[in-house]
């Protein structure tokens, strides 16, 4: 029989959950999406990456945090032109996050950390964080994107001028975390340079200007930004290891704050 402390809330009994509040005051909630990831990767790519990184963080912290229920569907209306994509509105997603937090709060947790593998969730998470300052002033709520935690590692990779969704960095992570779900023979380049964008799409990708939101089928014909054929499991491990290290360091400080 294992003597390792359980850290996945879903695998605990209700008594174990009650006991965990004292020893593990932070609940980590992995958030992802259910959306197209080009011809070579699964719809749950963002959720898989968030769950795997969260699990590694919990292992590193030795039972001092618990992994809460995932948010497997995110805010993905910009991907709806591609088959299989399922989305929540920003209002629904934010409501679900708040209700997760409210439920955990009722049982005694006062620190909730959402790790999102999908950038489309970011704006809603910012809104939830602001709202909770008023509705739950004694609840500390934090969140973080995943790949952005290792932006320095990504910058050192062989990436296209235009890269991101389903591109080099995401594919590399999946080659490390779930290689059996990556159809390497189907990986194909998508939009790799600004020259391949329409004027409107190019404007949406320009930094230092007002934000313009466009659908992904206006950015790329196959759902890919970048060239995933250049991705390697080695680069994926470097991204994941860096993200785990940085989340672990943050949560360690938060535990002691």
N, C-alpha and C positions, 0 to 999 in steps of 0.2 A: 504493500500500500504506500502511495506517495505521501511524503511529508511536506511537499511543496505547497505553499499557500496558494489558494485559488485566486486568480485575478480577473477572470471573465465573469461578469455578473450573471450572464445567461446560464452559466454552469453551476451557480451556487444555489443552495436551498435558501429559503427565506430567513432561516436562523443565521446561516453563514453571511447573508447580505447584511443583516443587522449587526453582526460582529465586525464586518468589514468597514463600517462607517468610522469606527475609532482608529483602526490601524491603517486605513487607506483613505484619507480624506479627500482625494481628488478622483473624480470620475472622468475618464477619457472616452469621448464619443467619436468614433470614426465616421466621417461623412464622405459621401461620394456622389455618384451619378449613375444613371442608367441611360446611356447614350452611345451613339455611334463612335467607334474609334478606328475608322478606316477599314480597309479590306482585310487587315491582318490581326486585329486585336478585338477582344470581347467587349460587349456593352458595359460590363461591370468593372472595367479597368480601373476607374478612379476609386471605387469602393474597395476593390481588392488591395490596391496600394495603400490606402489609408488604414485598413484593418491590419495589414501585415506590419506596417511601421508601428502602429499603436501596440501591437502584440510584442514587438521587440523592445519597445520602451518599457512596457510593464515588466518584462523579464529583467531588464537592466535595473529596474528599481526594486526588484525583489519583493513584490507584494505590497508596496507602499501606495500604489494606485490601483484602481479597478477599471476594467474596460466595460463601458456601458453598451446599450443597444446601438447598433449602427444606424445611420441614416442612408439607406441604399439608393434612394431616388432623390435627385437634387433639382436645381433650377437649370433646365436645359432647353428652353424654347428655341434658342438659336440653332439647335441641332435637329429640329423636328422634320426637316426636309429629307433626312436620312432614316431609312427603315429601322424599326426596333427601338428608337428613342422614346423614352417615357419621361415626362417632366412634371414637376410641381410648379405652381405659381410662386412668386416670391412671398406672397401673403401666406400661402399654405405651408411652405417650407419654414418660414419664420415661426409660424404658430406651432408646428411640430417641435422645433427646437425649444421654444419656450415651455411647451408642455412636458417635454423630457426633463428640462431643468426644474420645473415645478414639482414633478413627481419625485425626482431625486432629492429635492429640497425637503419635501415632507418626511423623508426617511432620515434626514440629518446631514446630508452632504451639503457643504457650503462652497465647494470649489468644483467647477465644471470646465473641462477643456475640450473643445471641438477641434479635431484635426481633419481638415478637408483636402481631399485629393482632387477636387473640382473647383476651378476658379469661378465658375458661375454662381457658386454659393456665397462668395465673399461679401457681396453687398448686403445680402439678407442677414448674414452673421453680424456684420457691423451694426445693423439696425437692432437686432436682438440684444446685443451687448449694451447699446445705449438705453433701450427700454428697460432692461433689467436693473439699471442703476436707480430707476424710480420704483419699479414694482417689487424688486427683491434687493433692497439696498445692502443686505448682509450676505448676499450671494456673490461670490467672485466668479466671473465668467470670462474665460479667455479662449481665443481660437487662433489657428494658424493654417496657412496653406502648407502644402507638402513640398513640392519641387522647389519653390522659391527659397526654402530654407537652405538649399544647396546650390544657389545660383552661381556661386563661385566655381563649383565643380562643373556645372553645365557649361559655363563660359570657357572652360578648358577643354571641352569636348570638340569633336568635329561636327559642328552644327551649321545648318543653312542660314542664309541671311534672314529668311523668314522661317521660323520654327516655333513649335509649341504643341498644340493639340495633336496627339497621335504621332508626333515626330520623334526625333532622336532621343530626347530625355525620357519621355513616358515609355517608349518602347524598350529602352535600356533597362528601366526599372522592372518592367514586366518580364524581360528575359532573365533577370535575376530572381524575381519573386515567384513567378508563375510561368515558366518557359513552356509548359505543356499547353498553355492557352494562347500562345503566340504562333500564328501560322506564318512562319518565316518565308515560305514559298509564295505567299500572297502579299507580302509587304511591298509597298510601292510609294514612290515619291509623290508628294502633293504639290502645293504651292511652296516654292523654295526661294523666291526672290520677289521684291516689290514690283519688278518689271512684269510679273505674271498676274498682277492684281488690276482690277478695274480702277479708274480714278476714285470712285466712291469707296471701294474696299481699301485702297491705299490710304485714303484719308482716315479711315477707321483705325488703321494700324500706326498712325503717326503720333509719336509722343510729343509732349510740350504744347498740345493744342486741346481744344474742347473735345470731350468724348463723344464719339459717334458709334452707336451699336448697330451691327448688321448681322444678318443670318450667316451661318457658316457656309451654306451653299453659294453665297456671294464671294466667299474667300477662297474656296477650294472645291474642285469638282468631285474629289473622292473622299473628302472629309479629313484630309491630312494637311498639316502645316509642317513642312520640313521633309527630310528624307530618312525614314525609319530603317532603311537598309544599312545605314551607317552605324546603327545602334549595336552596342555590345553588352553582354552580361557584366563584364568587368566595370564598365562605366556605370551601369545600373547599381551595382554593389556600392560603388563610391558615393553615388547620390543617396542611396538608402542609408548607408552607414553614417553619412554626415547628418542627414535629417534626424536619425535616431539619437545621435550624440547631442545635437542641439536642442531637441525636444526634452531629452533626459536632463540636460543641464538646467533648462528653464524650470521644469517641474520640480527638480531637486531644490532649487532656490525658493520656489513657491511653497513647497512643503515646509520649509524652514522659516518662511516669512511670518 
